[in-house]
Amino acid sequence: MSSVGVRRPVAERIHHPPVESLDLATIMRALGDPARLEIMRLLADGRPRVCGEVYATLGVPNSTGSYHLRTLREAGLTRSRPAGTQRYISLRREDVERRFPGLIDAVVGGRAAR
């Protein structure tokens, strides 16, 4: 089969809401699930995690973990960074702190790393 006319996928772009658009009601809805709170606690040490590590820690299937990570990202709480076939997830601590000071520490129970 010829490769003429075959489109190659464009590099994936992951949307992260700007700091100014972070909304407390949206953030609180995202944090309303125990699994997502556990993800926040996991990321609070400041070390980015690959998606698979998050899924394994939670003990959930990839599809369920992906849903939770997308919810947190769309609320502006986490950042996803593609690296080859992996995706690294990290907490947007500085951004959230700038908009809602003290929220991260309140959510993770004061166990947050600085």
One Martini backbone bead per residue (centre of mass of N, CA, C, O) as a GRO file, in nm:
protein
  114
    1MET     BB    1   0.096   0.036   0.022
    2SER     BB    2   0.069   0.362  -0.014
    3SER     BB    3   0.182   0.684   0.134
    4VAL     BB    4   0.012   0.848  -0.037
    5GLY     BB    5  -0.197   1.065   0.149
    6VAL     BB    6  -0.090   1.013   0.428
    7ARG     BB    7  -0.153   1.094   0.747
    8ARG     BB    8   0.006   1.238   1.005
    9PRO     BB    9   0.031   1.281   1.320
   10VAL     BB   10  -0.003   1.522   1.535
   11ALA     BB   11   0.113   1.662   1.787
   12GLU     BB   12   0.029   1.649   2.098
   13ARG     BB   13  -0.209   1.850   2.277
   14ILE     BB   14  -0.224   1.977   2.604
   15HIS     BB   15  -0.465   2.107   2.802
   16HIS     BB   16  -0.419   2.403   3.010
   17PRO     BB   17  -0.535   2.605   3.223
   18PRO     BB   18  -0.524   2.907   3.310
   19VAL     BB   19  -0.488   3.063   3.602
   20GLU     BB   20  -0.723   3.277   3.567
   21SER     BB   21  -0.944   3.023   3.518
   22LEU     BB   22  -0.949   2.925   3.790
   23ASP     BB   23  -1.202   2.733   3.968
   24LEU     BB   24  -1.329   2.649   4.267
   25ALA     BB   25  -1.575   2.474   4.189
   26THR     BB   26  -1.419   2.286   3.995
   27ILE     BB   27  -1.210   2.189   4.197
   28MET     BB   28  -1.409   2.068   4.406
   29ARG     BB   29  -1.533   1.862   4.216
   30ALA     BB   30  -1.266   1.712   4.155
   31LEU     BB   31  -1.224   1.653   4.481
   32GLY     BB   32  -1.499   1.463   4.524
   33ASP     BB   33  -1.292   1.219   4.498
   34PRO     BB   34  -1.097   0.985   4.648
   35ALA     BB   35  -0.902   0.927   4.410
   36ARG     BB   36  -0.818   1.224   4.359
   37LEU     BB   37  -0.706   1.275   4.639
   38GLU     BB   38  -0.485   1.058   4.616
   39ILE     BB   39  -0.337   1.189   4.383
   40MET     BB   40  -0.264   1.447   4.532
   41ARG     BB   41  -0.096   1.307   4.753
   42LEU     BB   42   0.107   1.173   4.563
   43LEU     BB   43   0.203   1.463   4.427
   44ALA     BB   44   0.294   1.640   4.686
   45ASP     BB   45   0.617   1.571   4.663
   46GLY     BB   46   0.692   1.677   4.348
   47ARG     BB   47   0.684   1.408   4.188
   48PRO     BB   48   0.666   1.286   3.898
   49ARG     BB   49   0.428   1.074   3.725
   50VAL     BB   50   0.333   0.809   3.575
   51CYS     BB   51   0.040   0.685   3.494
   52GLY     BB   52   0.088   0.385   3.577
   53GLU     BB   53   0.159   0.453   3.872
   54VAL     BB   54  -0.113   0.570   3.947
   55TYR     BB   55  -0.288   0.325   3.880
   56ALA     BB   56  -0.143   0.126   4.069
   57THR     BB   57  -0.186   0.277   4.335
   58LEU     BB   58  -0.508   0.270   4.302
   59GLY     BB   59  -0.618   0.008   4.151
   60VAL     BB   60  -0.680   0.084   3.842
   61PRO     BB   61  -0.779   0.118   3.548
   62ASN     BB   62  -0.680   0.304   3.288
   63SER     BB   63  -0.956   0.438   3.226
   64THR     BB   64  -1.007   0.545   3.513
   65GLY     BB   65  -0.743   0.699   3.553
   66SER     BB   66  -0.774   0.886   3.309
   67TYR     BB   67  -1.027   1.028   3.408
   68HIS     BB   68  -0.904   1.149   3.668
   69LEU     BB   69  -0.671   1.305   3.532
   70ARG     BB   70  -0.846   1.480   3.348
   71THR     BB   71  -1.008   1.621   3.570
   72LEU     BB   72  -0.762   1.757   3.707
   73ARG     BB   73  -0.654   1.906   3.458
   74GLU     BB   74  -0.919   2.068   3.383
   75ALA     BB   75  -0.909   2.215   3.675
   76GLY     BB   76  -0.578   2.283   3.722
   77LEU     BB   77  -0.402   2.074   3.916
   78THR     BB   78  -0.258   1.946   3.664
   79ARG     BB   79   0.021   1.812   3.472
   80SER     BB   80   0.092   1.712   3.135
   81ARG     BB   81   0.382   1.522   3.007
   82PRO     BB   82   0.517   1.429   2.729
   83ALA     BB   83   0.728   1.111   2.687
   84GLY     BB   84   0.671   0.965   2.441
   85THR     BB   85   0.476   0.703   2.570
   86GLN     BB   86   0.463   0.889   2.802
   87ARG     BB   87   0.313   1.040   3.106
   88TYR     BB   88   0.354   1.320   3.306
   89ILE     BB   89   0.257   1.391   3.644
   90SER     BB   90   0.171   1.707   3.799
   91LEU     BB   91   0.162   1.958   4.017
   92ARG     BB   92   0.014   2.297   4.025
   93ARG     BB   93   0.111   2.458   4.278
   94GLU     BB   94   0.179   2.754   4.200
   95ASP     BB   95  -0.084   2.817   4.051
   96VAL     BB   96  -0.283   2.753   4.282
   97GLU     BB   97  -0.153   2.936   4.499
   98ARG     BB   98  -0.195   3.204   4.347
   99ARG     BB   99  -0.515   3.171   4.347
  100PHE     BB  100  -0.523   2.953   4.621
  101PRO     BB  101  -0.419   2.991   4.912
  102GLY     BB  102  -0.374   2.672   5.082
  103LEU     BB  103  -0.523   2.441   4.927
  104ILE     BB  104  -0.324   2.208   4.903
  105ASP     BB  105  -0.275   2.163   5.207
  106ALA     BB  106  -0.575   2.109   5.273
  107VAL     BB  107  -0.608   1.858   5.085
  108VAL     BB  108  -0.335   1.690   5.193
  109GLY     BB  109  -0.294   1.745   5.508
  110GLY     BB  110   0.005   1.888   5.525
  111ARG     BB  111   0.197   1.686   5.323
  112ALA     BB  112   0.334   1.895   5.164
  113ALA     BB  113   0.569   1.984   4.952
  114ARG     BB  114   0.820   2.250   4.872
   0.00000   0.00000   0.00000
